């Protein structure tokens, strides 16, 4: 069972994509064994699910009056030093997909060896970027055969670290999913749709199948666009990428208010378990950001970038955020 897996109308027109669960080894569409049609658009599912959870939440509430405290920030961008953006389109696309395949583990981040001045995310992103610069990009076969000890050395981490084993598993799954295709083939298969690409990833790999949120599937589409290797007509369809940092910023800014016992648990630095508390935090963050995005006239994925970057400031880092060990964020 995948760790952290769950048990069981804003933003324009939805993408309609036929997706396949399971593994794909051929680059030809006829090789797909179509088992499931995504009848509810992925981003609509996130919005509807989050709004419902927010309405019935017991542990988290949205202070509507505080929504006005959130103001627009700079346009989203990827740091060209800590990300690999200078290669060919094919190599950069491989980097982005590989990075977002391991763009999780915030519950373990306090246990990682971090680069000076870097968060857990930037430690991983920069380490993989330096590997691509020094030795060239990973091939699909490299991904499919990824070993934890090799990856630990690349990332500068202990070889026996639990998170590194999960990262290696995620990269092997990505290699298997890509199969005979290339990363740019995946971009083309999405037919210009960010939501379509997110749907393909969520349907094709269990570690992207973050039901109700699809954080990493969505952020992969956004990152491919920021890296300049994908041009989507529907970026506005994406929601925020619900993790543990954006809700933390919203809490610090008074938008999200936690039940006293939940707040005490988080402030004590204790891990959350799978359950309604964790899901309410993420759902209320998604729904609050939908409301804020309407007010400021921005797309939710742009708002996510503003809030995530704000969360790098010392006043936010000084306060505990919720930690939950999952492969989804």
NORJO-V614046 format. One record per helix or strand of 2 or more residues. SS is the DSSP state (H for helix, E for strand). FROM is the first residue (numbers start at 0). LEN is the number of residues. If there is no record, write none. Layout:
SS|FROM|LEN / SS|FROM|LEN
This chain:
E|17|2 / H|28|3 / E|35|2 / H|41|14 / E|59|3 / H|63|6 / H|88|13 / H|108|3 / H|119|16 / H|139|5 / H|147|8 / H|161|17 / H|182|7 / H|193|11 / H|205|3 / H|214|12 / H|234|3 / H|244|8 / E|255|3 / H|259|8 / H|275|21 / H|299|11 / H|313|4
